[in-house]
Each structure stands twice: as C-alpha cells, then as structure tokens.
Amino acid sequence: MMTMRPIKPFGSAVFCALSCAFLVSCAADSGRYPSLTVRDAERAVGQFSPAAPDNPPEPAGAQEDAARIDGAAIDDALDAARGAHARFEQSEPATTRLVEAARANPGDEDLQSRALVSLAGLTSLRSQTARALADLDQLGADAAGSFAPRDSFTSAQMQIAGLVQQQDAVLDMLGAQMP
C-alpha cells in the first residue's frame, strides 16, 4: 500500500514567496515601456467623402499600353523565343553526346558532372524561351484589358508554346538517360 507524504509547510511557503517575487518583478518598472492604450492621434475623427471629378483622368499609362500592344511587341517576343530556341538546338548535340558518354561510363563522376552542367545549360535556354512566352502572355493580358484583337497574340503564343514543347521533349529524353 502506498503512503502519502504530508506537504511540508516550509516548502509551500518558499514556493509561494518565489512565485510572488517573480510576478512582482514582471510587473515592476512599468514606466520604462510605453502604454498600449489608444492615443488621440490614433482615433478616427471626422468623416471621409471623396469628391468625384467632373472629368476623371485617364489611367496612367493607358495610352502607353495601347501603343505597346502592337505587332512590334509580338515580333519582339517571337524573336526572343526563336533566338533562345536556336541556341538550344546548337547546344543539344554536345549535351546529347555528354549524356550518352555518362550513361556508358556510370562510374566516371567527372563525366556525369559535365553532362549535368550541360543539361542545366539546356534547361536555362528552355527557360529563356518560356520567358518569351510569359512576356507574350502579359501582352495578351494587356490586349484583353484594352479590347485589342487577339488573333495575332494567339498565333504567336501557339508558335512559342510549340518551341517550348519541343524543348521539353528533348530535356525529358536526356534526363531519362542520365545514370
């Protein structure tokens, strides 16, 4: 059978005294910190009623956006995508050779590292092509906001998306071949 030990009055008194001292020390020196009460300047006073102008100003940059949404901007995005794709195609054979060599020599860590770096270079070029697509998408969003025709945007988007898909297929194939 278990016996209970009586609580010693001295231990309880010490515990209570220490607890009180701790609480008092936490509450002491309240003049050192600012009060958290709401100040007069923080109170909302008065009322707000915006005045509607007779001739509201045209949104800033609306004329610039309308001027930007033209064939030249689309051509710039297409040129950027085609340039990145051309660099991708130029780099692809060397990367393919490195990946094949790394697969043939799985123990050669230097060769595997060079293949991975070359593969990362191709991935970077793919990102540049995708960036041109994102720029074109932004132009398309601008065109939708200004009710500009979207036919030329859609055609350019499809062309660049096709380039990105080709690059994705190459990267997937090469990535699958890495040991």
Buried (B, 14 or more C-beta within 10 A) or exposed (E): EEEEEEEEEEEEEEEEEEEEEEEEEEEEEEEEEEEEEEEEEEEEEEEEEEEEEEEEEEEEEEEEBBEBBEEEBBEBBBEBBBBBBEBBBEBBEEBBEBBEBBBEEEEBEEBBEBBBEBBEBBBEBBEBBBBBBEBBBEBBEBBEEEEBEEEBBEEBBEBBBEBBEBBEEBBEEBEEBBE
